[in-house]
Amino acid sequence: MLSLTRIFRLSIRFAAWVTPHVKEWHRQRHLNRVEGERHLASRNWSEAEKHLNLALAERRHSPKRRFDLLLSLEKAYLRQRKLTEAEQTIRMAIEVAVQAKDHSLRSRGLDALVDVQLEQGKYPEAESTTGEIANLEAAQPKPDNARLATCARKLATALLNSGRDADAMEALERAAKLSEQAFGAEHVETANSLAELGMLYRQKGDHAGAQRHLRRALHIHRAVSGADSHEATRDLSHLAASLEESGDLDGAAGEYERVLALKERQVGGNPAEKADTQVRLAGLYLRAGRTSAARELLTSAVAALERKGGERAAQAMETLARAEEQAGRKEDAKRWRQKALDLAAQQAG
């Protein structure tokens, strides 16, 4: 008869022997799922698609696991612009959630479906789906305000693309309030909603409303994401444009100067956006008689925009022609104006 000590030692040896075998079995069993998620995180969309499809076909999964796999596969399809496959996949995921009677999964699935419908340009369908999410959440004891805030922002996108600007503004106002309730007044999601609302107010010509919302969004983005962040820079750019469009030229120039300083410090920034800011600021400098400073900005902007051509390059050249004219360089002004006209003719042709 084996002693307890002997049994204990044998158990230790067996555990040491079996552990790597169990780990390998577990690794093989979940290989495609893990690889699919890894490629998804690395933005290797086609590889993610392949492994996620294999994982789904391997065996029966729990409803939540199957839902998560389908949601990941939908994302891989969406990023490859395989919109039909993305829609079919997310509808399968929603059906899994319905059969499981899982409200949270169903809400997530419908939220993802809205993204697909927006990409497809199916704006009435996207509006209908956001309404379904709102109804689903309203039926819960504790509605998910974070989900409803996201839903309201997506609804605004659908309404804007349908030409219903007033309804879109209402949706964004609701998104801002829900974001504040869900995340807090100083949260980045609240700032994102406020920024979108400010941009819409600017588009409608309500610059008092635009500047109020953009300043608040800018304050939050600076505090949360950093003064040099792309979010803060975007807010500042729209604020400067709103100030310019409302006639506060000195205020606009000051904000454009801050935008330009930020863009020069940022790594991986968009050169075209920087050039656009230079052109706008140069236009204000010209109106203030600061011709030399304007010419310096425009020379840099034209060099960045001329390679790609297009309307923005033509505008920069026309503004540089004005600067040269203001500086008394009539031949240079004539040359840049002709280049601007030639570029505009190419675009028209």
Contacts in CASP RR format, 6 or more apart in sequence:
PFRMAT RR
TARGET T0000
AUTHOR 0000-0000-0000
METHOD contacts of the structure
MODEL  1
MLSLTRIFRLSIRFAAWVTPHVKEWHRQRHLNRVEGERHLASRNWSEAEK
HLNLALAERRHSPKRRFDLLLSLEKAYLRQRKLTEAEQTIRMAIEVAVQA
KDHSLRSRGLDALVDVQLEQGKYPEAESTTGEIANLEAAQPKPDNARLAT
CARKLATALLNSGRDADAMEALERAAKLSEQAFGAEHVETANSLAELGML
YRQKGDHAGAQRHLRRALHIHRAVSGADSHEATRDLSHLAASLEESGDLD
GAAGEYERVLALKERQVGGNPAEKADTQVRLAGLYLRAGRTSAARELLTS
AVAALERKGGERAAQAMETLARAEEQAGRKEDAKRWRQKALDLAAQQAG
2 10 0 8 1.000
27 34 0 8 1.000
32 51 0 8 1.000
32 52 0 8 1.000
32 54 0 8 1.000
32 55 0 8 1.000
32 58 0 8 1.000
33 51 0 8 1.000
33 52 0 8 1.000
33 55 0 8 1.000
33 69 0 8 1.000
35 47 0 8 1.000
35 51 0 8 1.000
36 47 0 8 1.000
36 48 0 8 1.000
36 50 0 8 1.000
36 51 0 8 1.000
36 52 0 8 1.000
36 55 0 8 1.000
36 72 0 8 1.000
37 48 0 8 1.000
37 72 0 8 1.000
39 45 0 8 1.000
39 47 0 8 1.000
39 48 0 8 1.000
39 51 0 8 1.000
40 48 0 8 1.000
40 52 0 8 1.000
40 72 0 8 1.000
40 75 0 8 1.000
40 76 0 8 1.000
43 79 0 8 1.000
45 76 0 8 1.000
45 79 0 8 1.000
45 80 0 8 1.000
46 76 0 8 1.000
46 80 0 8 1.000
48 72 0 8 1.000
48 73 0 8 1.000
48 75 0 8 1.000
48 76 0 8 1.000
49 73 0 8 1.000
49 76 0 8 1.000
49 77 0 8 1.000
49 80 0 8 1.000
52 69 0 8 1.000
52 72 0 8 1.000
52 73 0 8 1.000
52 76 0 8 1.000
53 73 0 8 1.000
55 69 0 8 1.000
56 66 0 8 1.000
56 69 0 8 1.000
56 70 0 8 1.000
56 73 0 8 1.000
61 69 0 8 1.000
63 96 0 8 1.000
63 97 0 8 1.000
63 99 0 8 1.000
63 100 0 8 1.000
63 102 0 8 1.000
63 105 0 8 1.000
64 100 0 8 1.000
64 102 0 8 1.000
64 105 0 8 1.000
66 93 0 8 1.000
66 96 0 8 1.000
67 93 0 8 1.000
67 96 0 8 1.000
67 97 0 8 1.000
67 100 0 8 1.000
67 102 0 8 1.000
67 105 0 8 1.000
67 108 0 8 1.000
67 109 0 8 1.000
70 89 0 8 1.000
70 90 0 8 1.000
70 92 0 8 1.000
70 93 0 8 1.000
70 96 0 8 1.000
71 90 0 8 1.000
71 93 0 8 1.000
71 108 0 8 1.000
71 109 0 8 1.000
71 112 0 8 1.000
73 89 0 8 1.000
74 86 0 8 1.000
74 89 0 8 1.000
74 90 0 8 1.000
74 93 0 8 1.000
74 112 0 8 1.000
74 116 0 8 1.000
75 112 0 8 1.000
77 83 0 8 1.000
77 85 0 8 1.000
77 86 0 8 1.000
77 89 0 8 1.000
78 86 0 8 1.000
78 115 0 8 1.000
78 116 0 8 1.000
78 119 0 8 1.000
81 119 0 8 1.000
83 116 0 8 1.000
83 119 0 8 1.000
83 120 0 8 1.000
86 116 0 8 1.000
86 119 0 8 1.000
87 113 0 8 1.000
87 116 0 8 1.000
87 117 0 8 1.000
87 120 0 8 1.000
90 109 0 8 1.000
90 112 0 8 1.000
90 113 0 8 1.000
90 116 0 8 1.000
91 113 0 8 1.000
93 105 0 8 1.000
93 109 0 8 1.000
93 112 0 8 1.000
94 106 0 8 1.000
94 109 0 8 1.000
94 110 0 8 1.000
94 113 0 8 1.000
96 105 0 8 1.000
97 105 0 8 1.000
97 106 0 8 1.000
97 108 0 8 1.000
97 109 0 8 1.000
98 106 0 8 1.000
103 136 0 8 1.000
103 140 0 8 1.000
104 144 0 8 1.000
106 136 0 8 1.000
107 133 0 8 1.000
107 136 0 8 1.000
107 137 0 8 1.000
107 144 0 8 1.000
107 147 0 8 1.000
110 129 0 8 1.000
110 132 0 8 1.000
110 133 0 8 1.000
110 136 0 8 1.000
111 133 0 8 1.000
111 147 0 8 1.000
111 150 0 8 1.000
111 151 0 8 1.000
111 154 0 8 1.000
113 129 0 8 1.000
114 126 0 8 1.000
114 129 0 8 1.000
114 130 0 8 1.000
114 133 0 8 1.000
114 151 0 8 1.000
114 154 0 8 1.000
114 158 0 8 1.000
115 154 0 8 1.000
117 123 0 8 1.000
117 125 0 8 1.000
117 126 0 8 1.000
117 129 0 8 1.000
117 158 0 8 1.000
118 126 0 8 1.000
118 154 0 8 1.000
118 157 0 8 1.000
118 158 0 8 1.000
118 161 0 8 1.000
121 161 0 8 1.000
123 158 0 8 1.000
123 159 0 8 1.000
123 161 0 8 1.000
123 162 0 8 1.000
124 158 0 8 1.000
124 162 0 8 1.000
126 154 0 8 1.000
126 155 0 8 1.000
126 157 0 8 1.000
126 158 0 8 1.000
127 155 0 8 1.000
127 158 0 8 1.000
127 159 0 8 1.000
127 162 0 8 1.000
130 151 0 8 1.000
130 152 0 8 1.000
130 154 0 8 1.000
130 155 0 8 1.000
130 158 0 8 1.000
131 151 0 8 1.000
131 155 0 8 1.000
133 147 0 8 1.000
133 148 0 8 1.000
133 151 0 8 1.000
134 148 0 8 1.000
134 151 0 8 1.000
137 143 0 8 1.000
137 144 0 8 1.000
137 147 0 8 1.000
137 148 0 8 1.000
144 182 0 8 1.000
145 178 0 8 1.000
145 179 0 8 1.000
145 181 0 8 1.000
145 182 0 8 1.000
146 178 0 8 1.000
146 179 0 8 1.000
146 182 0 8 1.000
146 183 0 8 1.000
146 189 0 8 1.000
148 178 0 8 1.000
148 182 0 8 1.000
149 175 0 8 1.000
149 178 0 8 1.000
149 179 0 8 1.000
149 182 0 8 1.000
149 183 0 8 1.000
149 189 0 8 1.000
149 193 0 8 1.000
150 175 0 8 1.000
152 171 0 8 1.000
152 172 0 8 1.000
152 174 0 8 1.000
152 175 0 8 1.000
152 178 0 8 1.000
153 171 0 8 1.000
153 172 0 8 1.000
153 175 0 8 1.000
153 192 0 8 1.000
153 193 0 8 1.000
153 196 0 8 1.000
155 168 0 8 1.000
155 171 0 8 1.000
156 168 0 8 1.000
156 169 0 8 1.000
156 171 0 8 1.000
156 172 0 8 1.000
156 175 0 8 1.000
156 196 0 8 1.000
156 200 0 8 1.000
157 168 0 8 1.000
159 165 0 8 1.000
159 167 0 8 1.000
159 168 0 8 1.000
159 171 0 8 1.000
160 168 0 8 1.000
160 200 0 8 1.000
165 200 0 8 1.000
165 203 0 8 1.000
165 204 0 8 1.000
168 200 0 8 1.000
169 197 0 8 1.000
169 200 0 8 1.000
169 201 0 8 1.000
169 204 0 8 1.000
172 193 0 8 1.000
172 196 0 8 1.000
172 197 0 8 1.000
172 200 0 8 1.000
173 197 0 8 1.000
175 193 0 8 1.000
175 196 0 8 1.000
175 197 0 8 1.000
176 190 0 8 1.000
176 193 0 8 1.000
176 194 0 8 1.000
176 197 0 8 1.000
176 213 0 8 1.000
179 187 0 8 1.000
179 189 0 8 1.000
179 190 0 8 1.000
179 192 0 8 1.000
179 193 0 8 1.000
180 187 0 8 1.000
180 190 0 8 1.000
182 189 0 8 1.000
183 189 0 8 1.000
183 190 0 8 1.000
184 190 0 8 1.000
186 220 0 8 1.000
186 223 0 8 1.000
186 224 0 8 1.000
187 220 0 8 1.000
187 224 0 8 1.000
188 220 0 8 1.000
188 221 0 8 1.000
188 224 0 8 1.000
188 225 0 8 1.000
188 231 0 8 1.000
190 220 0 8 1.000
191 216 0 8 1.000
191 217 0 8 1.000
191 220 0 8 1.000
191 221 0 8 1.000
191 224 0 8 1.000
191 231 0 8 1.000
191 235 0 8 1.000
192 217 0 8 1.000
192 231 0 8 1.000
194 213 0 8 1.000
194 214 0 8 1.000
194 216 0 8 1.000
194 217 0 8 1.000
194 220 0 8 1.000
195 213 0 8 1.000
195 214 0 8 1.000
195 217 0 8 1.000
195 221 0 8 1.000
195 231 0 8 1.000
195 234 0 8 1.000
195 235 0 8 1.000
195 238 0 8 1.000
197 213 0 8 1.000
198 209 0 8 1.000
198 210 0 8 1.000
198 212 0 8 1.000
198 213 0 8 1.000
198 214 0 8 1.000
198 217 0 8 1.000
198 238 0 8 1.000
199 210 0 8 1.000
199 214 0 8 1.000
199 238 0 8 1.000
201 207 0 8 1.000
201 209 0 8 1.000
201 210 0 8 1.000
201 213 0 8 1.000
202 210 0 8 1.000
202 214 0 8 1.000
202 238 0 8 1.000
202 241 0 8 1.000
202 242 0 8 1.000
202 245 0 8 1.000
205 245 0 8 1.000
207 242 0 8 1.000
207 243 0 8 1.000
207 245 0 8 1.000
207 246 0 8 1.000
208 246 0 8 1.000
210 238 0 8 1.000
210 239 0 8 1.000
210 242 0 8 1.000
211 239 0 8 1.000
211 242 0 8 1.000
211 243 0 8 1.000
211 246 0 8 1.000
214 235 0 8 1.000
214 238 0 8 1.000
214 239 0 8 1.000
214 242 0 8 1.000
215 239 0 8 1.000
217 235 0 8 1.000
218 232 0 8 1.000
218 235 0 8 1.000
218 236 0 8 1.000
218 239 0 8 1.000
221 229 0 8 1.000
221 231 0 8 1.000
221 232 0 8 1.000
221 235 0 8 1.000
222 229 0 8 1.000
222 232 0 8 1.000
225 231 0 8 1.000
225 232 0 8 1.000
226 232 0 8 1.000
227 262 0 8 1.000
228 262 0 8 1.000
228 265 0 8 1.000
228 266 0 8 1.000
230 266 0 8 1.000
230 269 0 8 1.000
232 262 0 8 1.000
233 259 0 8 1.000
233 262 0 8 1.000
233 263 0 8 1.000
233 266 0 8 1.000
236 255 0 8 1.000
236 258 0 8 1.000
236 259 0 8 1.000
236 262 0 8 1.000
237 259 0 8 1.000
237 273 0 8 1.000
237 277 0 8 1.000
239 255 0 8 1.000
240 251 0 8 1.000
240 252 0 8 1.000
240 254 0 8 1.000
240 255 0 8 1.000
240 256 0 8 1.000
240 258 0 8 1.000
240 259 0 8 1.000
240 280 0 8 1.000
241 252 0 8 1.000
241 280 0 8 1.000
243 249 0 8 1.000
243 251 0 8 1.000
243 252 0 8 1.000
243 255 0 8 1.000
244 252 0 8 1.000
244 256 0 8 1.000
244 280 0 8 1.000
244 284 0 8 1.000
249 284 0 8 1.000
249 287 0 8 1.000
249 288 0 8 1.000
252 284 0 8 1.000
253 281 0 8 1.000
253 284 0 8 1.000
253 285 0 8 1.000
253 288 0 8 1.000
256 277 0 8 1.000
256 280 0 8 1.000
256 281 0 8 1.000
256 284 0 8 1.000
257 281 0 8 1.000
259 277 0 8 1.000
260 274 0 8 1.000
260 277 0 8 1.000
260 278 0 8 1.000
260 281 0 8 1.000
263 269 0 8 1.000
263 273 0 8 1.000
263 274 0 8 1.000
263 277 0 8 1.000
264 274 0 8 1.000
271 304 0 8 1.000
272 304 0 8 1.000
272 305 0 8 1.000
272 308 0 8 1.000
272 312 0 8 1.000
274 304 0 8 1.000
275 300 0 8 1.000
275 301 0 8 1.000
275 304 0 8 1.000
275 305 0 8 1.000
275 312 0 8 1.000
275 316 0 8 1.000
276 301 0 8 1.000
276 312 0 8 1.000
278 297 0 8 1.000
278 298 0 8 1.000
278 300 0 8 1.000
278 301 0 8 1.000
279 297 0 8 1.000
279 298 0 8 1.000
279 301 0 8 1.000
279 312 0 8 1.000
279 315 0 8 1.000
279 316 0 8 1.000
279 319 0 8 1.000
281 297 0 8 1.000
282 293 0 8 1.000
282 294 0 8 1.000
282 295 0 8 1.000
282 297 0 8 1.000
282 298 0 8 1.000
282 301 0 8 1.000
282 319 0 8 1.000
282 323 0 8 1.000
283 294 0 8 1.000
283 319 0 8 1.000
283 322 0 8 1.000
285 291 0 8 1.000
285 293 0 8 1.000
285 294 0 8 1.000
285 297 0 8 1.000
286 294 0 8 1.000
286 319 0 8 1.000
286 322 0 8 1.000
286 323 0 8 1.000
286 326 0 8 1.000
289 326 0 8 1.000
291 323 0 8 1.000
291 326 0 8 1.000
291 327 0 8 1.000
292 327 0 8 1.000
294 319 0 8 1.000
294 323 0 8 1.000
294 326 0 8 1.000
295 320 0 8 1.000
295 323 0 8 1.000
295 324 0 8 1.000
295 327 0 8 1.000
298 316 0 8 1.000
298 319 0 8 1.000
298 320 0 8 1.000
298 323 0 8 1.000
299 320 0 8 1.000
301 316 0 8 1.000
302 313 0 8 1.000
302 316 0 8 1.000
302 317 0 8 1.000
302 320 0 8 1.000
305 312 0 8 1.000
305 313 0 8 1.000
305 316 0 8 1.000
306 313 0 8 1.000
306 317 0 8 1.000
309 343 0 8 1.000
310 343 0 8 1.000
310 346 0 8 1.000
310 347 0 8 1.000
311 344 0 8 1.000
311 347 0 8 1.000
313 343 0 8 1.000
314 340 0 8 1.000
314 341 0 8 1.000
314 343 0 8 1.000
314 344 0 8 1.000
314 347 0 8 1.000
315 340 0 8 1.000
317 336 0 8 1.000
317 337 0 8 1.000
317 339 0 8 1.000
317 340 0 8 1.000
317 343 0 8 1.000
318 336 0 8 1.000
318 337 0 8 1.000
318 340 0 8 1.000
320 336 0 8 1.000
321 332 0 8 1.000
321 333 0 8 1.000
321 334 0 8 1.000
321 336 0 8 1.000
321 337 0 8 1.000
321 340 0 8 1.000
322 333 0 8 1.000
324 330 0 8 1.000
324 332 0 8 1.000
324 333 0 8 1.000
324 336 0 8 1.000
325 333 0 8 1.000
END
